[in-house]
Amino acid sequence: MVLATEIKGYNVLPVSLPKAQTTHYIYFKKHETRSTDNQKNSSGRSIFLCNLPIGTTTSTLKKFFQEVAIGATIETFVASLLNDCPEDVWINLTKLTSDLEFNPDLQSARNTNDEAARLPKNCGVVTFVDKSAFQLAYTAIRKLSAARTVSSWPFSTYDSKYFLNHYKSQILDAEALSDAVSQALVDFDRAEQESRDNLQQQTQLVDEDGFTLVVGSHRKTKAGIMGKQKLAATVELDKANTKLKKKEKEDFYRFQLRQRKKDEMNELLQKFKLDQEKVRLMREKKRFRPY
């Protein structure tokens, strides 16, 4: 059986894993972005990798490219946040809170970014220091893909001892966990107090007519107050537009009369054509009964 070297724009790179009897396949292509932020600086020197082996890190990729493309220096490697997640569904727990805005700076300890959050599971983006290094690495792995050459993937064997240590590393220290929970509660209380202060400021606003906003007991959040204000402004705007349209005369000028009659004739003609089409279809199905 002849193995494919390209599937839907992705090149197929076969690699052999330590103590594995089967061949693992990595799919890669040039990484293209439409962002206008810092990703512009890495445009044209990144490779998108899919179906990466478990435990792939920056050091693993550096060892691999040192063997297949000497001189291809890696600058950064961004892996998907889902790579270490055993579940297939990723739930964003930050949305299961109140109306407080989520501050991404609170997750700086996890060293996450937007690109890592958008990447699918078992995928990553490797960026090289310059375009010459990228071209060297991309050409080397494309040659391996075209020749169907199986390369060795450099990483240590993942046995029960490794997974046990990995599991233990995820268990937080009791004192550290207590400090983190206490700090999170303090931050939440401070954010709640700021929300209440903003709400109090909204109740003290005076509009253009000199009236003070009155807040009911059921309006406990800023979003509720602003929603009520937005609804009131929308109703007043609709009333003003309706009143203005009543004052306008649509048939004051002669060209307005001609245009209105022309529109009516076009509408009648369109309806007549639709009726003709319905009659034709009914005759084809022998269901037309005019009498």
C-alpha positions in Angstrom: 0.0 0.0 0.0 1.4 3.4 -1.1 1.1 6.0 1.7 0.0 9.5 0.8 2.5 12.3 1.3 -0.1 15.1 1.3 -3.7 15.2 2.6 -5.8 18.3 2.1 -2.9 20.7 2.0 -1.1 19.1 4.9 2.2 17.2 4.4 2.5 13.9 6.2 5.7 13.3 8.2 6.2 9.7 9.5 8.1 9.4 12.8 9.0 6.5 15.0 8.4 6.6 18.7 10.7 4.8 21.2 9.5 1.3 22.0 6.6 1.6 19.6 5.9 -1.0 16.9 3.8 1.4 14.8 4.6 4.6 12.9 3.2 7.9 14.1 2.2 10.5 11.5 2.5 14.3 12.0 0.7 16.6 9.7 2.3 20.0 9.0 1.9 23.1 6.8 2.9 26.8 6.7 1.2 28.7 9.4 -1.0 31.5 8.0 -2.7 34.1 10.2 -5.0 37.1 9.7 -4.3 38.8 13.0 -3.1 42.4 13.2 -1.3 42.1 16.6 2.1 40.7 17.4 1.6 37.7 15.1 2.6 39.9 12.2 6.2 39.7 13.4 6.2 35.9 13.1 4.4 35.9 9.7 6.2 33.7 7.1 8.4 31.8 9.6 6.0 29.5 11.5 4.9 25.9 10.9 1.6 24.5 12.1 1.9 21.0 13.4 -1.0 18.6 14.0 -1.3 15.2 15.7 1.8 15.8 17.8 3.0 13.0 20.1 2.1 13.4 23.8 4.5 15.4 25.8 5.9 17.4 22.9 7.7 20.4 24.3 10.1 23.1 23.0 13.1 21.0 23.9 11.7 18.0 22.0 11.3 20.0 18.9 14.7 21.6 19.2 16.3 18.1 19.4 14.2 16.9 16.4 15.2 19.8 14.1 18.8 19.6 15.2 18.8 16.1 13.7 16.9 16.7 10.5 17.8 20.4 9.8 21.0 21.6 11.4 20.9 25.4 11.8 17.1 25.7 12.0 16.9 27.6 15.3 13.5 27.6 17.0 12.4 30.8 18.7 9.1 29.8 20.3 6.7 26.9 20.4 3.0 27.5 21.3 1.1 24.3 22.2 -2.7 24.0 22.5 -4.1 24.3 26.0 -6.0 21.1 25.4 -3.0 19.0 24.9 -2.8 18.2 28.6 -6.5 18.0 29.1 -7.8 14.3 29.1 -11.4 15.4 28.4 -12.7 16.0 24.9 -14.8 19.0 25.9 -13.2 22.2 27.1 -15.4 24.2 29.5 -14.6 27.8 30.2 -15.4 28.1 33.8 -14.7 31.9 33.8 -18.1 32.5 32.2 -20.0 30.7 35.0 -19.8 33.7 37.3 -21.7 36.9 37.9 -21.7 40.0 35.6 -18.1 40.8 36.6 -15.7 41.1 33.7 -13.0 38.4 33.6 -9.5 39.6 34.0 -7.0 37.5 32.0 -4.1 38.8 34.1 -5.3 36.5 36.9 -4.2 33.5 34.8 -0.7 34.8 34.1 0.7 31.9 36.2 -0.4 29.5 33.6 1.4 31.5 30.9 -1.5 31.2 28.5 -2.3 33.4 25.5 -5.0 33.7 22.9 -3.3 31.7 20.2 -2.8 28.7 22.5 -6.5 28.8 23.5 -7.6 28.8 19.8 -5.4 25.8 18.8 -7.1 22.4 18.6 -6.0 19.5 20.7 -2.6 17.9 19.9 -1.6 20.8 17.7 1.0 23.5 18.0 2.8 26.3 16.2 6.6 26.4 16.0 8.2 29.7 15.1 11.8 30.1 14.0 14.2 33.0 14.6 14.2 34.1 11.0 12.9 33.2 7.5 16.1 31.5 6.5 15.9 29.1 9.5 12.2 28.5 8.7 13.0 27.7 5.1 15.8 25.3 6.1 13.5 23.4 8.5 10.5 23.4 6.2 12.5 22.2 3.2 14.0 19.4 5.3 10.8 18.0 6.6 9.1 18.3 3.2 11.9 16.2 1.8 11.4 13.6 4.5 7.7 13.6 3.7 8.1 13.3 0.0 10.6 10.4 0.4 8.4 8.8 3.1 11.4 8.6 5.4 10.6 7.6 8.9 12.5 9.8 11.4 13.1 9.1 15.1 11.2 11.3 17.5 13.4 12.3 20.4 11.6 12.0 23.7 11.9 9.8 26.7 9.7 6.7 27.3 6.5 7.4 29.1 6.0 4.7 31.6 4.0 4.4 34.8 6.7 6.2 36.8 6.5 9.3 34.6 2.7 9.5 34.8 2.8 9.1 38.6 5.3 11.9 38.9 3.2 14.0 36.5 0.1 13.4 38.6 1.9 14.3 41.8 3.2 17.5 40.3 -0.4 18.6 39.6 -1.3 18.3 43.3 -0.9 21.6 45.0 0.6 22.0 48.4 -2.1 22.5 51.1 -0.6 25.8 52.3 -0.1 27.1 48.8 -3.7 26.1 47.9 -5.0 27.9 51.0 -3.1 31.1 50.1 -4.4 30.9 46.5 -8.0 30.5 47.6 -7.7 33.3 50.1 -6.2 35.6 47.5 -9.0 34.7 45.0 -11.7 35.5 47.6 -10.0 38.8 48.4 -9.9 39.7 44.7 -13.5 38.7 44.2 -14.6 40.8 47.2 -12.7 43.8 45.9 -14.3 43.4 42.5 -17.7 43.1 44.0 -17.2 46.3 46.0 -16.0 48.1 42.9 -19.2 46.9 41.1 -21.4 48.2 44.0 -19.5 51.6 44.0 -20.2 51.9 40.2 -23.8 51.1 40.8 -24.1 53.8 43.5 -22.5 56.3 41.1 -25.1 55.4 38.5 -28.0 56.2 40.9 -26.6 59.6 41.5 -26.5 60.6 37.8 -28.6 63.6 36.7 -29.9 63.7 33.1 -30.2 66.8 30.8 -33.6 67.7 32.2 -32.4 67.7 35.8 -34.0 64.4 36.9 -32.1 61.9 39.1 -32.2 58.3 38.2 -34.3 56.2 40.6 -33.3 52.6 41.0 -35.8 50.0 42.2 -35.1 47.3 44.7 -35.0 44.6 42.0 -32.2 46.5 40.1 -29.1 45.1 41.8 -26.6 45.2 39.0 -25.1 47.8 36.7 -26.2 45.8 33.7 -29.8 46.0 34.9 -29.7 49.8 35.2 -28.0 50.3 31.9 -30.4 47.9 30.2 -33.4 49.9 31.6 -31.8 53.2 30.4 -31.1 51.7 27.0 -34.7 50.5 26.6 -36.1 53.9 27.6 -33.8 55.6 25.1 -34.8 53.2 22.4 -38.5 53.8 23.0 -38.1 57.5 22.9 -36.1 57.3 19.7 -38.8 55.2 18.0 -41.5 57.6 19.1 -39.5 60.5 17.7 -38.9 58.8 14.4 -42.6 57.8 14.1 -43.7 61.4 14.8 -41.2 62.7 12.2 -42.5 60.3 9.5 -46.0 61.4 10.1 -45.0 65.0 9.3 -43.3 64.0 6.1 -45.4 64.1 2.9 -44.6 61.2 0.7 -46.4 62.5 -2.4 -45.6 66.2 -2.2 -43.5 66.3 -5.4 -44.4 64.9 -8.8 -41.4 62.6 -9.0 -42.5 61.0 -5.7 -45.9 60.2 -7.2 -44.3 58.7 -10.3 -41.9 56.6 -8.2 -44.6 55.3 -5.9 -46.8 54.3 -8.9 -43.8 52.6 -10.5 -43.1 50.7 -7.3 -46.7 49.5 -7.1 -46.7 48.4 -10.8 -43.4 46.5 -10.2 -44.9 44.8 -7.1 -48.0 43.8 -9.0 -46.0 42.5 -11.9 -43.8 40.4 -9.6 -46.9 38.9 -7.9 -48.4 38.1 -11.4 -45.2 36.2 -12.4 -45.3 34.3 -9.2 -49.0 33.3 -9.8 -48.1 32.2 -13.4 -45.3 30.0 -12.0 -47.7 28.4 -9.5 -50.2 27.7 -12.2 -47.6 26.1 -14.4 -46.4 23.8 -11.6 -50.0 22.8 -10.8 -50.7 22.0 -14.5 -47.6 19.8 -14.6 -48.8 17.9 -11.6 -52.4 17.9 -13.1 -53.8 19.6 -10.1 -55.0 22.8 -11.8 -58.7 23.2 -11.4 -59.8 26.7 -12.6 -63.5 25.9 -12.3 
